[in-house]
Amino acid sequence: MEPQLVCIEKRLSGTDVSRNLEVPSQARFLPEANGIMLVTDRDGIRYEFIAPVRKSGRRSLTHQWSDFAAAKGLRASEFIRINWSGNENHYVVQVGLEAHGQHIVWETL
């Protein structure tokens, strides 16, 4: 497996799960405005997220994000991490399974 670089890491809100994932300002390795983020889950299903830039300068993941969140059963207050694979616009999504203080055990979705 190739090395991965953390792009987004956050605790999910209700809006993140039901609509669009609000991208934290400290996010890195995002595609250019309105660029597509390709995610293939561990079952081989491919999703495309779009990360538009709003007038405020903030970004959120749209397009198939809400389908992905529903398919994976993501819930508000869970930790999510999106890693850039270092390969063009391919990303990997992980969910935090357990939190032990500052340490989180991550599982790839």
Buried (B, 14 or more C-beta within 10 A) or exposed (E): EEEBEBBBBBEBEEEBBEBBBBBEEEBEBBBEEEEBBBBBBEEEEEBBBBBBBEEEEEBBBBBBBBEBBEBBEBEEEBBBBBBBBEEEBBBBBBBBEEEEEEEBEBEEB
